[in-house]
């Protein structure tokens, strides 16, 4: 039985000559990249390659990761553009009112008065709270702050989110 796999980052490049890869992180959990953790790379043919992290550091906003046994740029060159994944059972237990990105992206957003605004296409993490980018059918994307005053209801099963727009939010 194939476990569900979840993306935690994308390898955007190699770094240096000693086998480090530069990863664009798409997870809130920094511990995903801790030394000793196992991650997977899905190769183009769909097979999973299991890798153990032996080195991790931050550099200019990217995670630089070194994998066990891959100590040369030639070992990791082939990974450029591929996604780093974890299995479902590696997911952290979330607290109430915490969600995985994959649960939120794709949800329809409605206002408390019943208007459909659009669908969440990405999540930004600029600072204190996440910001959900909503693609409208017409017009520019809306930016919805994930804060209690705005987000009133999240139903990941039904892929539906209800918000109470603050003044100026929908302009």
N, C-alpha and C positions, 0 to 999 in steps of 0.2 A: 504494500500500500504506500503510495507516494504521499509524504507529508506535504502540507501546504508550506510554501516558502514565502518569506517576506523580505522586501528590499530594505537594506539599511544604508546603502550608499552606492556610489558609482565610481569606478576607477577611472579617473580622467587622464592620468598620465603616469609615467614612471618618474622617479625622483633620484637623481644621482646615479651611480653605477653599481650600488651594492644591493639592489633588489627592492628598494623601497618603492611603494606606489602611493600616488597622491589621490586621496579619496574625497569626493564631494559627499558630505554626510546628509542622509535623509532620515535621521532618527533623532529623537530628543534624548535618547539614553546614551550618554557618553561611555558608560561602562561596556557597551557593545564592543568597543575597540580595545578593551583592556588586555594586557599581556596574559596569555594563557587561554583566551577565549577562542572558540572555534567558529569560523564563518565559512560560507560556501560561495563558490563562483559557479554560475551556470554557464557552461560553455555553449557555443553556437549550436551544437547538436543536441542540446538539452540535458547532457549528463552533468552531474554536480561534482565539483572538485572540492574536497574538504581541506581547509587550510587552518593552521594554528598560528595565532598572532604572537610573535616574539618581540616585537618592538612597536611602540606607538608614540608619536609626538605631534604637536600642533605646529603648523607653519603657514603663516599668511592666511589663516582662516580655513585651511584644509587639514584633514587628518593625514599624516604620513604613517604608513603601516608597513611593517616588515613581517614576512611569513616564514615559518620554520622551514629550513632546507632550501629556501630560494634566496641566495645571497648575491645574485648577479643580475644586472639589468636584463640580460638575455632570457633569464628564467621568467620574468614578469612582463616582458614586452607584449606578449600575446594577450594579456589581461586588459589592455587599454580599451575603454568603452564598455566593459562588462560590469554587471551589477554584483555587489556583495549582498549575500542573503543570509538569513538565519531561518531555522525551522520553527514551526509553530510552537513546539514545546520549549524553545529557547526564549519565547516572548516573556517579558516581565509582567507580573501581575499589576494591573492598574488600579488606582484608587477610584472611588466613585467620581463621576464627572471628568474622568480622564479617558481619552480615546486614542486609538492608533490613527495615524494619518490615513491609512488605507480604508478605515471605517468612515472617515469624514469626507474624503475626496469622492466626488460622484454623488453626494447627497443633494437633493433639491432644497432650495431655500425659499421659505414663504414668510410673509409678514404675519403678525398676530391678526391683522385684518383680512388675511386670506389671499393676498396677492402673491403670485409666484414671481420670484426675482430672478432665479436662474439656478445654475448648478456649480458647486464648489469644484474648481479645477486645480487649485494648489494651495499650499499652506506656507505662509512666510513666518519666520521667527525673528522679528527685528529687535525684540527687547523683552519688556515685562510680560507681554502676552502675545500669543499667536495671532496672526491676522489671516482670515480666510479670504481667498480670491474667488469671487463669484462671477462666472461668465453669464452675462445676460443674453437673451435672444437677440436683442438690439441694443446698441449703445456700448459704452465702455465697461470694463470690468468694475465690479464693486469690491471695496475692501471692507470686510466686516471684522471688527475686533472681537476675539473670543473672550468676552467678559460677561459677567452675570447680568449686568444692566441691559445687555443687548440680546444675548443668546438665551432664549426662554425654554426651548425644548429640543432635545436631540433624540431621534429614534433611528438608530443605526440599522435596525432590522428593516424598517420601512424606507430607509435612505431619505429621511425627511428631517429638516431642521426648521424651527420656527424662531424668528427674531422679532424684537421690538426695536425698530430703527430709532436711533437718536436723531435729534435735529441735525440736518445737514448731511446725514449719512448716505442718503440715496440721491444726492444731487450730482 
